[in-house]
């Protein structure tokens, strides 16, 4: 099913929606529980898969979530969509791959969101992705735009494998640079200098990759208006990522990142302490 017919003015310039539409060509496309969550079901290189996207919705019931943020409705809708995929494949030897197309600026900040439990909505999405991965579904994230804050944690971070377009418009961080500058009482220029010695503070993908989180960078001719060759390349790499998992449901390979030595050391010490504390039989 071609998705051109269901485009709206709201999402025409949304990079995530552009990639979703092109990758979902010839798939069955439908809205999730809310219009801001889109789902496509079909095949990727003859492998069953589902694409999931969070997109802007100017008519969102929650104003803080109109620009593609992951809010209350989006968190529950993501969980619902993923649980449906897992339920459908229950008992099947070949589990559908789940591909999260990520272009999310933030979680939705607001008093209503906090009062109504956005932490629970986003936790439901995180849990659903983790359960799908542990049930044997290959979960792949494709970063095509912003992957910021709790939005990325809820939509994409639980993937077995994370791929990213090699483009300046693709950013990963706990918060936007302007907000981080205010919180730390630094200028944005000072944050950039700080990032040179503290990789987790950086916004560029190369620094993020040193934490063992990005499997591969993808060079495309245009991240905003991908060519047919760009789409073909991404489809091939997504299919390869699915095949390479070979039933692996874990994400422990992230600990092998060059800037994760402290994480590895902490785990070694904890294991040693737990072993020492075990009662002798």
Secondary structure by P-SEA (a helix, b strand, c coil): ccccccccccccccaaaaaaaaaaccccccccccccbbbbbcccccccbbbbbbbbbccccccccccccccaaaaaaaaaaaaaaaaaaccccbbbbbbbbcccccccccaaaaaacaaaaaaaaaaaaaaaaaaccbbbbbbccccccaaaaaccccccbbbbccccccccccccaaaaaaaacccaaaaaaaacccccccccaaaaaaaccccbbbbccccccccaaaaaaaaaaaaaaaaaaccccccccccccccaaaaaaaaaaaaaaaaaacccc
